[in-house]
Each structure stands twice: as C-alpha cells, then as structure tokens.
Amino acid sequence: MPGPRNNGEDLRLHSRQVKSALRRANLSDSFVVGKYSFSPYMACQHGCVYCDGRAERYYVDGDFDRDIVVRGNLPDLLGREIPRLRERGFVSIGSGISDAYQPIEAHERIMAQCAGILATQDHPVTIMTKSALALRDIDLWAQVNARSRFIFVVSLTHAADETRKVWEPGASSVDDRLEALRRFKAAGCVTGVLAMPLLPGITDTSENLKTLYARLAEIDVDFIMPGGLTLRPGRQKEYFMRHLERHRPDLVDRYHDLYREDRVSGAPRASYTAELYPRLTAHNADFRLPWLVPHRVYRNHLQVYDEVNVLLHHMVELYEARGINTRPLKAALKRYLAWLETRKAQYNRHRSWRYEDLDAELTALCRTSPRPAGDGGTTANLTAVIGNGKLAAFVSEVVLERKVLDYVTLKLEGRKDESLTGETL
Ligand code: SF4
C-alpha cells in the first residue's frame, strides 16, 4: 500500500477560476463563529489519514493529497467582495477539505495576497490550520487584529511528533505549531486549538490529553475545542482502516466495533461518545479553558442579533454538558430564530436597509418597558417574542448593558465594554 504523499515530486496542480470568493451564511455558525468563508485550495497535501475530506460527500476528485485545486483568481474577487459586505461577521478560512497554508501556498502565495487585502479592511478573520507557514503573514494578520479581530486556530491533537508523522504526515511538526501559537499570542491575537479528531486508543488517552493541555496552557491559549473521530463509510473509512492495520494492528478490532454501525455521519457507537465528552470537558475545566469560542472574543464583531444567536446556541451546548435541562432554552431559541429569520428576510431583500436597524429592533425589544405605539417603536418585548421571561432578562443584560457570559463559570460578567474587550484576553 502506498504511504501518504505530502510534498513534492508527484504533486498535480489543477488551476480553477472561481466565480465568487466568499460563501455567505445567513447567520454565523456556532462552531468557529464564521459568517463568511473561503478556501484558496481544494484537497490537501497535509494528507492526514483521518481527513474526512476524502469522504464521497465532498466530491473531491483524484488523490486527495496530491491532486490539489488552486483557485488563483480568488484574491481579485475577494478584494471586490469584502468592501461590499453589509453585515458584520467573521471571515473564516479553512475547511475540513483543505488547509489554506498547506505547502503549495509557499509557492502560490494566494493567502499572502488575501491577508494583504483583509489587512486593509475592518472585518474580523479566523484561520484554522495545521501549518506554521501562517507565520509568514503574521504582520498582516496582526494588522487585521488591530483593526478588528484575528483568531488563530491551530488543529492539534497530540504532543508527540512521532504521532504526527504517522497520522498527519504533511502537516507542520508539533513544536512548529506550538511556536506559531506562541507568536500569534505574543502579537496580541486570540489563539485557539481544535483538539480534534481525537483517535480512540491513540490520542484520546488521558495521558496524551494531560500533556497536550499542559503545553497549550503554558502558551495561554484562549480556548481548546476537543472532539472525537468520525469515519464516514466509503473512501474515508477504508483509507483510515488500511493505515490502522499497518500502524496499529492491535486496535483494528476495537475500531471495527466502535464504527460498526456505519452511520452516514461517521459517528462511533453512542457509548463511546457518552464516555468521551464528559472526560474532555473535565480536561477543559481542570485548565479553566473554554471549549467553545468565548463570548468575549466574538461579541463586538457580529451584528448584535447574530451575537445573541451564537450565544444561545453555545448556551445549549454548555448547559447540556453540565447535565442541565435545556428544553426551555431550546424552545426559546427556536422562537428567537423564527423571529430573527422573518425580520432578517426583509433586510436581505432590501439592499438599502441597514442591518444596524435590525440591531436597533432587537434593542427595542429588550427594553423592559414597552414603548408607546406611534413613536416608531414597538409595543412588543423580548419576553413575548421568545416566551421565556428569565432568558429575556438575561439577553437584555447582554444587549443593553453589554455583559459577557464567562464560558467557564457560566456567570454573566462586566458592565460596559472597556474592561472586557480583547486587550484583557
Ligand atoms: S490539514 Fe485538514 S484538510 Fe488537510 S488533510 Fe489534514 S484534516 Fe484534511
């Protein structure tokens, strides 16, 4: 069986012109809080054995780690599209099916051009990568951070480079990734780690996690998001299992058992997930590190209605992880989204409308005393919209007083912004 290829001799580049640079979501996602996204490449020289970019659902043709699609006209389009964006929100770079700073970027320099464009704009940016090549553009990303916010997210699941050589052969070494985190942190940027996918019996062990978290805590990263491995039936699972047989034959039976249900999502048996996630959140608690992008990091960089959307989604996850009943919260979130999507559809249709006015609508709803009809205000209030008075009071504190939810203590903190903006991270 051929080993993963990562650099050089048998690389095949495929140039592709794209029609637009940015994908846009109606609301920010709750994972890395991205609203806009782009990817300069498709497929990935890093060749991680577990990469789900190999799964059929992503339609990546050819050999995943050597047939690389290059979107060379992307910077030109980005330069035209960014100034036209009407809503605040993070531009998120990096996807499950390519790494923007994979080795070919050293030659193509598409990201260097994109960083130069984004450094002249006021949009916050998040990058997820396994490559220390991002350091080449650190001055530009620091400029983005000075104007709005830059979040540097490294994907790292282990502290031993021997593990990296087997499972992520083309990615930067562990030490280089840690050094990149250190330098972005020193440059004043927010730093986070995607500690996923953790491989059962290989990187999900308490021993590995303790060492990894300790090294990341030394760097003072702002969050660590851990997660388990999914193996989608088909190319991804077959490729992974071939490598497992070669490198860890002792684990083959266990993986067959964990992934025997062949779920479309690639999820393992529920009993494994039920054991894993409490263990992961306990590691975060031990190091007092949030396992989601913290509220204080994103809150001033989204439209207020979108901040509330992300916050409520995060609260569902945070409270569920503590075993708290989230049914009332989910019901209120559903009603909030129904209201928001209806109102937002109007703003999306009318290009002359300003999304700041939708923020103002939410602010008006948050005021406890209904404003009289006829003054341009509304007689409704947030309690009526979401059907939950306690949560409405909480959201009102966030919206009106700009309070911040601490994701570790789950306490609402601070009055007014100044002491809680990025400078104190
Ligand atoms: S770096 Fe990301 S996209 Fe690239 S192979 Fe690894 S998991 Fe896949």
Boltz pocket constraint, residues with backbone or C-beta under 6 A from the ligand:
constraints:
  - pocket:
      binder: B
      contacts: [[A, 43], [A, 44], [A, 45], [A, 46], [A, 47], [A, 48], [A, 50], [A, 51], [A, 52], [A, 53], [A, 95], [A, 96], [A, 97], [A, 98], [A, 99], [A, 130], [A, 171]]
      max_distance: 6.0
